[in-house]
């Protein structure tokens, strides 16, 4: 994939020492690892939420959600299959024993399951599956469905998924879950119910990480929170506090707090943090993993498309890769940065 020259302007701003350091890290990584709107509806867990579609997949990769060895579904990229359609490519990629998945990750769709055919009409995808699709452990059913639906709705023009078995529509699966009305992202993923009453709750999607390395995978978590809270402020606070009793993490410094209420103008969310957001002793850089968590979480809200971060009102703030974080960042920006780094590795 070609990288537009204007996307690499930030490279000019970094020093020679930083360039050498980045190249060493990226070459090491290379050798280690190579060779949005629906009506409110009742979802699978009896709560409510909005379905969501994210189309930042490229023609060379697919974004999928699969099981990590921690037991949670994580977001990752797989190579697209050149010989088959995107739907077929995603289905095969999230099957158990798929060779396209990274280490410590596995698909939940049974190995013998076959996608007989499918149809896509008016953003509704209907999958006609073989009977062997049902040969999964009942304890994995919720995660299996989340993996299938969230992965498929990453594809352009897919917003709802229906299931058929050998050409017959499926209304209930092995554990009795009702899928007859189709499934959207309103079903949630990695659900955290807690003690919140379902009738007084809103569904919120938060993004955590599997670990604190540059190669950490995103863990999307659906949490039920009181309906009367300020969604953005709650989400920021939840990311800073991190998960409770979970095997995924947040890389935020616990001293990070907002200095003023979040502002949303023309789809751009501006967050003004205290200096606790800095992660280095010189207080000059913010972790790019923090920015990734923020952008992925905040753009789940319908009114937010980009995120701008300032620290104590200063606009001269950069992440650890030299990117200015006061410039509004979208989900696509994050994906583009990954692609740019990959191109730099190849060039080196």
Secondary structure, DSSP 8 states (H G I E B T S, - for coil): ----GGGGGGGGGS-HHHHHHHHHHHHHHHHHH-------EE-TTS-EE---------SSEEEEEEEETTSSEEEEEEE--TTS-HHHHHHHHTBTT-TTS-TTEE--B-TT--EEEEEEETTEEEEEE-GGGG-S-GGGHHHHHHHHHHHHTTSTT--EEEEEETTEE-SB-TT--B-TT-B-GGG-SSEE-TT--GGGEEEEEEEEESSSSTT--EEEEEEEEETTS-HHHHHHHHHHH--SS-SSB----TT--BSS--EEETTEEEEEE-GGG--STTS-EE-HHHHHHHHHHHTTSTT-SEEEEEETTBS--EETTS-BSSS-B-HHHHHHHHHHHHHHHHH-
